[in-house]
C-alpha cells in the first residue's frame, strides 16, 4: 500500500469519527450517519489495499 493511500484512508477515517462525534453532540442523526459511512468506506479501502499488498509479496 502506498504511503499516501494510507494517509488518505486514515484522514478519511478520522474525519468520519469527527463527523460522528459532532453529530452525536448536536443530535444530528444525518451527520452522525455520514460519519459512520465515511469510517466504513475508509476501512473497506484499507482492506482492499491490504489484499493488493498481499498479492504483491
PDB file of N, CA, C and O in Angstrom:
ATOM      1  N   UNK A   1       0.856  -1.169   0.000  1.00  0.00           N
ATOM      2  CA  UNK A   1       0.000   0.000   0.000  1.00  0.00           C
ATOM      3  C   UNK A   1       0.898   1.227   0.000  1.00  0.00           C
ATOM      4  O   UNK A   1       1.819   1.331   0.810  1.00  0.00           O
ATOM      5  N   UNK A   2       0.636   2.127  -0.884  1.00  0.00           N
ATOM      6  CA  UNK A   2       1.419   3.344  -0.948  1.00  0.00           C
ATOM      7  C   UNK A   2       1.177   4.187   0.304  1.00  0.00           C
ATOM      8  O   UNK A   2       0.085   4.199   0.873  1.00  0.00           O
ATOM      9  N   UNK A   3       2.207   4.870   0.699  1.00  0.00           N
ATOM     10  CA  UNK A   3       2.113   5.679   1.912  1.00  0.00           C
ATOM     11  C   UNK A   3       1.008   6.717   1.812  1.00  0.00           C
ATOM     12  O   UNK A   3       0.269   6.932   2.772  1.00  0.00           O
ATOM     13  N   UNK A   4       0.890   7.366   0.650  1.00  0.00           N
ATOM     14  CA  UNK A   4      -0.138   8.396   0.503  1.00  0.00           C
ATOM     15  C   UNK A   4      -1.542   7.804   0.579  1.00  0.00           C
ATOM     16  O   UNK A   4      -2.459   8.477   1.049  1.00  0.00           O
ATOM     17  N   UNK A   5      -1.734   6.568   0.131  1.00  0.00           N
ATOM     18  CA  UNK A   5      -3.036   5.905   0.260  1.00  0.00           C
ATOM     19  C   UNK A   5      -3.359   5.657   1.732  1.00  0.00           C
ATOM     20  O   UNK A   5      -4.495   5.840   2.169  1.00  0.00           O
ATOM     21  N   UNK A   6      -2.351   5.240   2.483  1.00  0.00           N
ATOM     22  CA  UNK A   6      -2.548   5.006   3.918  1.00  0.00           C
ATOM     23  C   UNK A   6      -2.958   6.294   4.616  1.00  0.00           C
ATOM     24  O   UNK A   6      -3.874   6.305   5.438  1.00  0.00           O
ATOM     25  N   UNK A   7      -2.274   7.368   4.280  1.00  0.00           N
ATOM     26  CA  UNK A   7      -2.570   8.661   4.899  1.00  0.00           C
ATOM     27  C   UNK A   7      -3.976   9.107   4.524  1.00  0.00           C
ATOM     28  O   UNK A   7      -4.731   9.564   5.383  1.00  0.00           O
ATOM     29  N   UNK A   8      -4.335   8.979   3.255  1.00  0.00           N
ATOM     30  CA  UNK A   8      -5.676   9.374   2.799  1.00  0.00           C
ATOM     31  C   UNK A   8      -6.757   8.572   3.524  1.00  0.00           C
ATOM     32  O   UNK A   8      -7.757   9.137   3.966  1.00  0.00           O
ATOM     33  N   UNK A   9      -6.562   7.271   3.647  1.00  0.00           N
ATOM     34  CA  UNK A   9      -7.553   6.428   4.317  1.00  0.00           C
ATOM     35  C   UNK A   9      -7.685   6.780   5.794  1.00  0.00           C
ATOM     36  O   UNK A   9      -8.794   6.832   6.327  1.00  0.00           O
ATOM     37  N   UNK A  10      -6.556   7.021   6.454  1.00  0.00           N
ATOM     38  CA  UNK A  10      -6.603   7.387   7.871  1.00  0.00           C
ATOM     39  C   UNK A  10      -7.260   8.756   8.049  1.00  0.00           C
ATOM     40  O   UNK A  10      -8.007   8.967   9.004  1.00  0.00           O
ATOM     41  N   UNK A  11      -6.984   9.677   7.138  1.00  0.00           N
ATOM     42  CA  UNK A  11      -7.602  11.004   7.219  1.00  0.00           C
ATOM     43  C   UNK A  11      -9.112  10.896   7.047  1.00  0.00           C
ATOM     44  O   UNK A  11      -9.873  11.564   7.748  1.00  0.00           O
ATOM     45  N   UNK A  12      -9.543  10.048   6.107  1.00  0.00           N
ATOM     46  CA  UNK A  12     -10.977   9.852   5.894  1.00  0.00           C
ATOM     47  C   UNK A  12     -11.616   9.213   7.134  1.00  0.00           C
ATOM     48  O   UNK A  12     -12.711   9.599   7.545  1.00  0.00           O
ATOM     49  N   UNK A  13     -10.933   8.251   7.714  1.00  0.00           N
ATOM     50  CA  UNK A  13     -11.453   7.597   8.912  1.00  0.00           C
ATOM     51  C   UNK A  13     -11.561   8.601  10.062  1.00  0.00           C
ATOM     52  O   UNK A  13     -12.570   8.640  10.767  1.00  0.00           O
ATOM     53  N   UNK A  14     -10.516   9.410  10.247  1.00  0.00           N
ATOM     54  CA  UNK A  14     -10.528  10.412  11.311  1.00  0.00           C
ATOM     55  C   UNK A  14     -11.649  11.430  11.081  1.00  0.00           C
ATOM     56  O   UNK A  14     -12.361  11.799  12.015  1.00  0.00           O
ATOM     57  N   UNK A  15     -11.798  11.878   9.836  1.00  0.00           N
ATOM     58  CA  UNK A  15     -12.867  12.814   9.510  1.00  0.00           C
ATOM     59  C   UNK A  15     -14.234  12.222   9.817  1.00  0.00           C
ATOM     60  O   UNK A  15     -15.128  12.921  10.293  1.00  0.00           O
ATOM     61  N   UNK A  16     -14.389  10.947   9.546  1.00  0.00           N
ATOM     62  CA  UNK A  16     -15.641  10.267   9.858  1.00  0.00           C
ATOM     63  C   UNK A  16     -15.912  10.223  11.347  1.00  0.00           C
ATOM     64  O   UNK A  16     -17.049  10.390  11.787  1.00  0.00           O
ATOM     65  N   UNK A  17     -14.859   9.995  12.125  1.00  0.00           N
ATOM     66  CA  UNK A  17     -15.015   9.975  13.580  1.00  0.00           C
ATOM     67  C   UNK A  17     -15.418  11.353  14.095  1.00  0.00           C
ATOM     68  O   UNK A  17     -16.245  11.471  14.999  1.00  0.00           O
ATOM     69  N   UNK A  18     -14.826  12.396  13.509  1.00  0.00           N
ATOM     70  CA  UNK A  18     -15.168  13.760  13.913  1.00  0.00           C
ATOM     71  C   UNK A  18     -16.628  14.045  13.568  1.00  0.00           C
ATOM     72  O   UNK A  18     -17.379  14.565  14.393  1.00  0.00           O
ATOM     73  N   UNK A  19     -17.023  13.702  12.341  1.00  0.00           N
ATOM     74  CA  UNK A  19     -18.414  13.916  11.927  1.00  0.00           C
ATOM     75  C   UNK A  19     -19.377  13.181  12.856  1.00  0.00           C
ATOM     76  O   UNK A  19     -20.386  13.738  13.289  1.00  0.00           O
ATOM     77  N   UNK A  20     -19.055  11.938  13.151  1.00  0.00           N
ATOM     78  CA  UNK A  20     -19.914  11.148  14.025  1.00  0.00           C
ATOM     79  C   UNK A  20     -20.024  11.801  15.405  1.00  0.00           C
ATOM     80  O   UNK A  20     -21.114  11.896  15.970  1.00  0.00           O
ATOM     81  N   UNK A  21     -18.898  12.244  15.934  1.00  0.00           N
ATOM     82  CA  UNK A  21     -18.896  12.882  17.249  1.00  0.00           C
ATOM     83  C   UNK A  21     -19.689  14.179  17.275  1.00  0.00           C
ATOM     84  O   UNK A  21     -20.437  14.444  18.216  1.00  0.00           O
ATOM     85  N   UNK A  22     -19.521  14.979  16.240  1.00  0.00           N
ATOM     86  CA  UNK A  22     -20.268  16.234  16.160  1.00  0.00           C
ATOM     87  C   UNK A  22     -21.756  15.937  15.997  1.00  0.00           C
ATOM     88  O   UNK A  22     -22.597  16.612  16.592  1.00  0.00           O
ATOM     89  N   UNK A  23     -22.075  14.942  15.203  1.00  0.00           N
ATOM     90  CA  UNK A  23     -23.472  14.551  15.022  1.00  0.00           C
ATOM     91  C   UNK A  23     -24.111  14.118  16.326  1.00  0.00           C
ATOM     92  O   UNK A  23     -25.255  14.473  16.610  1.00  0.00           O
ATOM     93  N   UNK A  24     -23.384  13.356  17.114  1.00  0.00           N
ATOM     94  CA  UNK A  24     -23.897  12.923  18.422  1.00  0.00           C
ATOM     95  C   UNK A  24     -24.073  14.118  19.355  1.00  0.00           C
ATOM     96  O   UNK A  24     -25.080  14.237  20.053  1.00  0.00           O
ATOM     97  N   UNK A  25     -23.075  14.998  19.353  1.00  0.00           N
ATOM     98  CA  UNK A  25     -23.107  16.144  20.265  1.00  0.00           C
ATOM     99  C   UNK A  25     -24.233  17.115  19.934  1.00  0.00           C
ATOM    100  O   UNK A  25     -24.815  17.731  20.827  1.00  0.00           O
ATOM    101  N   UNK A  26     -24.535  17.245  18.652  1.00  0.00           N
ATOM    102  CA  UNK A  26     -25.567  18.193  18.225  1.00  0.00           C
ATOM    103  C   UNK A  26     -26.904  17.512  17.959  1.00  0.00           C
ATOM    104  O   UNK A  26     -27.861  18.154  17.527  1.00  0.00           O
ATOM    105  N   UNK A  27     -26.963  16.229  18.215  1.00  0.00           N
ATOM    106  CA  UNK A  27     -28.172  15.436  17.971  1.00  0.00           C
ATOM    107  C   UNK A  27     -28.601  15.481  16.508  1.00  0.00           C
ATOM    108  O   UNK A  27     -29.789  15.516  16.187  1.00  0.00           O
ATOM    109  N   UNK A  28     -27.587  15.480  15.624  1.00  0.00           N
ATOM    110  CA  UNK A  28     -27.816  15.489  14.177  1.00  0.00           C
ATOM    111  C   UNK A  28     -27.591  14.067  13.657  1.00  0.00           C
ATOM    112  O   UNK A  28     -26.459  13.657  13.400  1.00  0.00           O
ATOM    113  N   UNK A  29     -28.673  13.337  13.510  1.00  0.00           N
ATOM    114  CA  UNK A  29     -28.574  11.926  13.117  1.00  0.00           C
ATOM    115  C   UNK A  29     -27.977  11.752  11.726  1.00  0.00           C
ATOM    116  O   UNK A  29     -27.264  10.781  11.475  1.00  0.00           O
ATOM    117  N   UNK A  30     -28.261  12.678  10.825  1.00  0.00           N
ATOM    118  CA  UNK A  30     -27.734  12.568   9.466  1.00  0.00           C
ATOM    119  C   UNK A  30     -26.212  12.729   9.465  1.00  0.00           C
ATOM    120  O   UNK A  30     -25.511  11.959   8.809  1.00  0.00           O
ATOM    121  N   UNK A  31     -25.703  13.707  10.182  1.00  0.00           N
ATOM    122  CA  UNK A  31     -24.257  13.914  10.256  1.00  0.00           C
ATOM    123  C   UNK A  31     -23.576  12.726  10.924  1.00  0.00           C
ATOM    124  O   UNK A  31     -22.498  12.303  10.505  1.00  0.00           O
ATOM    125  N   UNK A  32     -24.200  12.198  11.952  1.00  0.00           N
ATOM    126  CA  UNK A  32     -23.665  11.017  12.630  1.00  0.00           C
ATOM    127  C   UNK A  32     -23.593   9.829  11.668  1.00  0.00           C
ATOM    128  O   UNK A  32     -22.602   9.099  11.650  1.00  0.00           O
ATOM    129  N   UNK A  33     -24.633   9.642  10.879  1.00  0.00           N
ATOM    130  CA  UNK A  33     -24.663   8.542   9.900  1.00  0.00           C
ATOM    131  C   UNK A  33     -23.603   8.748   8.816  1.00  0.00           C
ATOM    132  O   UNK A  33     -22.958   7.792   8.388  1.00  0.00           O
ATOM    133  N   UNK A  34     -23.425   9.994   8.373  1.00  0.00           N
ATOM    134  CA  UNK A  34     -22.389  10.276   7.375  1.00  0.00           C
ATOM    135  C   UNK A  34     -21.012   9.932   7.934  1.00  0.00           C
ATOM    136  O   UNK A  34     -20.171   9.375   7.229  1.00  0.00           O
ATOM    137  N   UNK A  35     -20.789  10.262   9.191  1.00  0.00           N
ATOM    138  CA  UNK A  35     -19.507   9.948   9.820  1.00  0.00           C
ATOM    139  C   UNK A  35     -19.255   8.458   9.879  1.00  0.00           C
ATOM    140  O   UNK A  35     -18.147   7.998   9.603  1.00  0.00           O
ATOM    141  N   UNK A  36     -20.275   7.704  10.237  1.00  0.00           N
ATOM    142  CA  UNK A  36     -20.138   6.243  10.275  1.00  0.00           C
ATOM    143  C   UNK A  36     -19.885   5.687   8.877  1.00  0.00           C
ATOM    144  O   UNK A  36     -19.090   4.762   8.710  1.00  0.00           O
ATOM    145  N   UNK A  37     -20.559   6.250   7.872  1.00  0.00           N
ATOM    146  CA  UNK A  37     -20.365   5.795   6.492  1.00  0.00           C
ATOM    147  C   UNK A  37     -18.949   6.099   6.022  1.00  0.00           C
ATOM    148  O   UNK A  37     -18.327   5.269   5.359  1.00  0.00           O
ATOM    149  N   UNK A  38     -18.433   7.276   6.357  1.00  0.00           N
ATOM    150  CA  UNK A  38     -17.056   7.625   5.983  1.00  0.00           C
ATOM    151  C   UNK A  38     -16.063   6.651   6.603  1.00  0.00           C
ATOM    152  O   UNK A  38     -15.109   6.231   5.948  1.00  0.00           O
ATOM    153  N   UNK A  39     -16.285   6.292   7.859  1.00  0.00           N
ATOM    154  CA  UNK A  39     -15.392   5.351   8.532  1.00  0.00           C
ATOM    155  C   UNK A  39     -15.442   3.976   7.864  1.00  0.00           C
ATOM    156  O   UNK A  39     -14.410   3.335   7.665  1.00  0.00           O
ATOM    157  N   UNK A  40     -16.632   3.539   7.527  1.00  0.00           N
ATOM    158  CA  UNK A  40     -16.784   2.234   6.876  1.00  0.00           C
ATOM    159  C   UNK A  40     -16.101   2.227   5.516  1.00  0.00           C
ATOM    160  O   UNK A  40     -15.417   1.268   5.159  1.00  0.00           O
ATOM    161  N   UNK A  41     -16.289   3.294   4.770  1.00  0.00           N
ATOM    162  CA  UNK A  41     -15.667   3.409   3.456  1.00  0.00           C
ATOM    163  C   UNK A  41     -14.151   3.344   3.573  1.00  0.00           C
ATOM    164  O   UNK A  41     -13.487   2.664   2.789  1.00  0.00           O
ATOM    165  N   UNK A  42     -13.616   4.045   4.543  1.00  0.00           N
ATOM    166  CA  UNK A  42     -12.176   4.056   4.748  1.00  0.00           C
ATOM    167  C   UNK A  42     -11.655   2.667   5.105  1.00  0.00           C
ATOM    168  O   UNK A  42     -10.613   2.240   4.606  1.00  0.00           O
ATOM    169  N   UNK A  43     -12.379   1.972   5.964  1.00  0.00           N
ATOM    170  CA  UNK A  43     -11.946   0.630   6.366  1.00  0.00           C
ATOM    171  C   UNK A  43     -11.991  -0.345   5.195  1.00  0.00           C
ATOM    172  O   UNK A  43     -11.132  -1.219   5.084  1.00  0.00           O
ATOM    173  N   UNK A  44     -12.977  -0.202   4.328  1.00  0.00           N
ATOM    174  CA  UNK A  44     -13.067  -1.061   3.145  1.00  0.00           C
ATOM    175  C   UNK A  44     -11.892  -0.787   2.218  1.00  0.00           C
ATOM    176  O   UNK A  44     -11.273  -1.718   1.703  1.00  0.00           O
ATOM    177  N   UNK A  45     -11.584   0.483   2.005  1.00  0.00           N
ATOM    178  CA  UNK A  45     -10.439   0.842   1.149  1.00  0.00           C
ATOM    179  C   UNK A  45      -9.148   0.274   1.717  1.00  0.00           C
ATOM    180  O   UNK A  45      -8.308  -0.235   0.974  1.00  0.00           O
ATOM    181  N   UNK A  46      -8.988   0.361   3.040  1.00  0.00           N
ATOM    182  CA  UNK A  46      -7.784  -0.181   3.663  1.00  0.00           C
ATOM    183  C   UNK A  46      -7.694  -1.690   3.464  1.00  0.00           C
ATOM    184  O   UNK A  46      -6.614  -2.222   3.209  1.00  0.00           O
ATOM    185  N   UNK A  47      -8.824  -2.376   3.579  1.00  0.00           N
ATOM    186  CA  UNK A  47      -8.831  -3.829   3.399  1.00  0.00           C
ATOM    187  C   UNK A  47      -8.460  -4.202   1.969  1.00  0.00           C
ATOM    188  O   UNK A  47      -7.709  -5.153   1.751  1.00  0.00           O
ATOM    189  N   UNK A  48      -8.981  -3.462   0.995  1.00  0.00           N
ATOM    190  CA  UNK A  48      -8.666  -3.725  -0.413  1.00  0.00           C
ATOM    191  C   UNK A  48      -7.174  -3.517  -0.658  1.00  0.00           C
ATOM    192  O   UNK A  48      -6.530  -4.324  -1.329  1.00  0.00           O
ATOM    193  N   UNK A  49      -6.634  -2.444  -0.117  1.00  0.00           N
ATOM    194  CA  UNK A  49      -5.209  -2.183  -0.290  1.00  0.00           C
ATOM    195  C   UNK A  49      -4.372  -3.272   0.381  1.00  0.00           C
ATOM    196  O   UNK A  49      -3.325  -3.649  -0.145  1.00  0.00           O
ATOM    197  N   UNK A  50      -4.806  -3.776   1.515  1.00  0.00           N
ATOM    198  CA  UNK A  50      -4.080  -4.861   2.186  1.00  0.00           C
ATOM    199  C   UNK A  50      -4.073  -6.141   1.364  1.00  0.00           C
ATOM    200  O   UNK A  50      -3.076  -6.861   1.332  1.00  0.00           O
ATOM    201  N   UNK A  51      -5.185  -6.420   0.701  1.00  0.00           N
ATOM    202  CA  UNK A  51      -5.262  -7.601  -0.171  1.00  0.00           C
ATOM    203  C   UNK A  51      -4.318  -7.404  -1.354  1.00  0.00           C
ATOM    204  O   UNK A  51      -3.611  -8.335  -1.740  1.00  0.00           O
ATOM    205  N   UNK A  52      -4.297  -6.216  -1.929  1.00  0.00           N
ATOM    206  CA  UNK A  52      -3.379  -5.938  -3.046  1.00  0.00           C
ATOM    207  C   UNK A  52      -1.942  -6.160  -2.597  1.00  0.00           C
ATOM    208  O   UNK A  52      -1.150  -6.778  -3.308  1.00  0.00           O
ATOM    209  N   UNK A  53      -1.607  -5.651  -1.408  1.00  0.00           N
ATOM    210  CA  UNK A  53      -0.246  -5.807  -0.882  1.00  0.00           C
ATOM    211  C   UNK A  53       0.104  -7.273  -0.680  1.00  0.00           C
ATOM    212  O   UNK A  53       1.242  -7.673  -0.924  1.00  0.00           O
ATOM    213  N   UNK A  54      -0.841  -8.069  -0.243  1.00  0.00           N
ATOM    214  CA  UNK A  54      -0.587  -9.485   0.000  1.00  0.00           C
ATOM    215  C   UNK A  54      -0.256 -10.212  -1.303  1.00  0.00           C
ATOM    216  O   UNK A  54       0.570 -11.126  -1.309  1.00  0.00           O
ATOM    217  N   UNK A  55      -0.892  -9.814  -2.403  1.00  0.00           N
ATOM    218  CA  UNK A  55      -0.623 -10.460  -3.673  1.00  0.00           C
ATOM    219  C   UNK A  55       0.656  -9.964  -4.330  1.00  0.00           C
ATOM    220  O   UNK A  55       1.211 -10.645  -5.192  1.00  0.00           O
ATOM    221  N   UNK A  56       1.128  -8.794  -3.935  1.00  0.00           N
ATOM    222  CA  UNK A  56       2.390  -8.266  -4.476  1.00  0.00           C
ATOM    223  C   UNK A  56       3.581  -8.977  -3.875  1.00  0.00           C
ATOM    224  O   UNK A  56       4.639  -9.052  -4.499  1.00  0.00           O
ATOM    225  N   UNK A  57       3.424  -9.497  -2.675  1.00  0.00           N
ATOM    226  CA  UNK A  57       4.563 -10.114  -1.980  1.00  0.00           C
ATOM    227  C   UNK A  57       4.951 -11.437  -2.561  1.00  0.00           C
ATOM    228  O   UNK A  57       5.890 -12.071  -2.079  1.00  0.00           O
TER     229      UNK A  57
END
